C-alpha cells in the first residue's frame, strides 16, 4: 500500500488512492457504531425519510438502513469517484453523487430529513 500524503487530504487523488489501496480493510470496514446508530435513528423517524450521508464512501454504512427500511430514499455523497462508482454497482437503490463538500452543491434540489456525516476529514 502506498503512503498517502495527508497534506492533500481534501483532494480527490487522496481519497481515490485510499479506496484503491485499502478498500475492504482497516478503518474502511463498516464500524460497529454505524451498525447500531443508523437503524436506531431510522426507527425513531420512520417512515418517509429522505436521508443523505456526506462522505459515505461507497455507501456501505448508509446501506444498513435500506436492509431494515427498504422504502427510505437514501443518497450518498462522496469526493471519491472510485468509491461512488463502486457504490453504484454494489447499491443501485442508493442515489450516489460524487462531489467535493468544500464546494457549494447546486445540482441537488432534494430536501433531506437527516444528514449523516461521520469520519469525514476537513482541513
Secondary structure, 3 states (H helix, E strand, C coil): CCCCCHHHCCCHHHHHHHHHHHCCCHHHCCCHHHHHHHHHHHHHHCCCCEEEEECCCCCHHHHHHHHHCCCCEEEEEECCHHHHHHHHHHCCCCEEEECCCCCCCCCCCCCCCEEECCCCCCC
